[in-house]
Amino acid sequence: MASAQRMLLAWIPGEIRCDGHVVTATPTRRPWTTLTWPTQTTLNPVTYSFDIDAAGRTTDIKRNAPSPSLFDNDDIGPSLAATPFPSGQPQRACTVTYLARQTTIAATPISDLISYSITPLSGALPPDGWARIGGTGGCADAPRPDPLVRAYPAFDTLPATPGVKDWSLVGYDLDPRGHPIDVHPVEGTGNAELTAAAVKAVAASRFTDGARRGCLYPYWRAPATLVAPAMPHAAAFRPDGATCPEGHDWVTRPTLRYPDPYRRRSVEGWAILVYDVAPWGAVGNIRVVAAQPAEDFGTAAVNVLQGAKMPDGQGLVGCVERIRFKMPSVAGNGQPK
């Protein structure tokens, strides 16, 4: 199929209600858009439930019904985890429903095309998408100007938004010597410091000779880490009749695999599991007894524990394991590849 037939699929959050009344986020984070093929299948709405703690963080995030089997978006839960609310106003029994919006590349807002190019979750943006972003300035026409010096902002000195990849697209022309002129911001997520630094970096860059018009270049700032809520002690979840010792050895240790959708947004989480151990050391009967800020961390924790093995023995019941998903201290920044 031609690239012009590709479409952009966005899941748009609707009204948020807690205990029957409307609550306003500050602001609601949209899930990242994905690139799809046209479909005649109806994409049903997806509803999530959650609570809001005293700090304005969403907790206990759960999907109320199975998501569509076609074009599922695994960023809905993480985007909700990154959605802030006013502090000091805890809420319970909250719900939000997401509606699918599928548009052709020609009808997709330019800002959505740029945002997708920054985080291309389902493949590269097709040429007709880049053509819409680039306009008719001719900077992308062959032979394209090559960068001789590409300047970058000092990303670590710039503020980052928790759970959100900020970006700024800068427009500029080139004079006959390849020096950027008329450098100006075009689109962005509203991070003023990033935008100012991006404009400065483009102005300091240098290119091969030749006047050009309508050039564009993006920079992005990695999300700030959303630290997980406080994790309770394992003893609170030890079931009656448990025979598992508090400390134990592993023959095959659990292998931590961070849930990628939450890693992309730098959202941390944890889960507490209760499980049994067979006489030959195999782990089984795994139950999630707590997970924050989303049930997805419980699912990820079960995957971590499966395949682990303890030493052979008489078998154990009521073992408790706390699994923490923590982001590395250094995250990437820059421009799309």
Secondary structure by P-SEA (a helix, b strand, c coil): cccccbbbbbbbbcccccccbbbbccbbbbcbbbbbccccccccbbbbbbccccccccccccccccccccccccaaaaaaaaccccccccccbbbbbbbbbbbccccccaaaaaaaaaccccccccaaaaaaaaccccccccccccccbbbbccccccccccccbbbbbbbbccccccccccccccccccaaaaaaaaaaaaaabbbcbbbbcbbbbbbbbccccccccccccccccccccccccccccccccbbbbcaaaaaaaccccbbbbbbcccccccccccccccccccaaaaaaaaaaaccccccccccccbbbbbbbbbccccccccccc
